Amino acid sequence: EVRLVESGGGLVQPGGSLRLSCAASGFTFSSYLMRWVRQVPGKELEWVSSIGNTGTTTYAVSVRGRFTISRDNAKNTLYLQMNSLKPEDTATYYCMRASMERGQGTQVTVSS
């Protein structure tokens, strides 16, 4: 059974930082492209960043230069380092295995 468990969300002031983690199990983590996506209630799912199985990274324009995606294949864990956070980054963040399963999400709230 594929399982993706996000953690690390919380309340942070504008300009602050958070590091999200996604613990993966039930599949060969190192073989898959992994994504971070986010969603605000009432809006569509928004792609944030992807990392390929060889480590190639891509980012949405809205987060480029502020967010960094990474992975530790030995720990079956995906990360998202988020710096210079803005109120518009407020959302529930999910990790995804390619375009398939996603976890339960972790809430990020950026507010003063």
N, C-alpha and C positions, 0 to 999 in steps of 0.2 A: 504494500500500500504506500503510495506516494504521500509524504507528509512535509509540509512547509510551515514553519513556525517563526513568525516575525516577533521582534522585540526591540526595545530601545526608544520607543516613542515617548512623547511627553509634552509638557508645556515649556516653551522657551521664549525669551524676549527677542524682538527683532535684532538681527545682527549676531545672534547666538549660534551655537552649533549643537548638533546631535549626531550620534552614530547608530544607525539601524543595523540589526543583524537578522539573518534568516537561516535557521537551522534546517537542513534538508535531510530526508531519509527516504528509503524505499526505492531508490533508483541510483544509477551510477552518476553521481553529481558531476564528476569531472568531464563527462561526455556531452553535457548539455549547455546550450546557451541559456543564460538566466537573465531575468529582467526585474526591474522595479517599476511599478506603476502606482498611480495614486488616484483617489476619487474623493470628490466633494459631494455631499448629499444633493441629489437632484441634477447632477452633471454626469457626463460620460466618463468612463475610465480614461485616464491620461497616461501615456507612456512617459517614463522619466529617464530611464537609462537601461542599457544592455551590456552584458559582457559575454563574449564568446568562450568556447571551451579552450581556445588558445590564448585568451586574455585580451583580445581586442575589445575596446570599449567605445560606446557611442552614447550621446547625451541629447536630450531635448534642448532646444535653444534656450528655453526659460531657466535651465539649471546649469548650463555649461559654464565652467569656470568657478562654480560654487560647490557643486556636488562631485564626489568621486566614488565610483563603484569599484569593488574589488571582490576577490573570492579566495578562499583558502580551501583547496581541494582536499587537503589532508584532514581538515576538520568538517568537510561537507557544509561549509558556511559561506553565505553571501553577505556582503556588507554594503552600506551606503553611508559615506561620510558626508554630512550636510553642513556647510559653513555659510556664513552671511545670510542666515535665514530671513525670509520676508513673510509678512502676513499672508501673502498669496500662496505660500507653500503649505498653508494649513490644509490638511487632508488626511484621509486614512491611506497608509502606504502598504502595498502588498508586494511580495515577491512572487515571481512566476517562473515555472519551468517552461522555457520557450513560450509557446502560445497555448499552453495546456493548463495545468492546475495552478491555483494560487492559494496562498495561505489565508488565515483569518484576518490578517491586517494588524497594524499598529497605528494608533492615532498620534499625529503630530499637530500641535497647536502653537502657532507663532503669534504672540500677543503681548502687549505691554500692560 
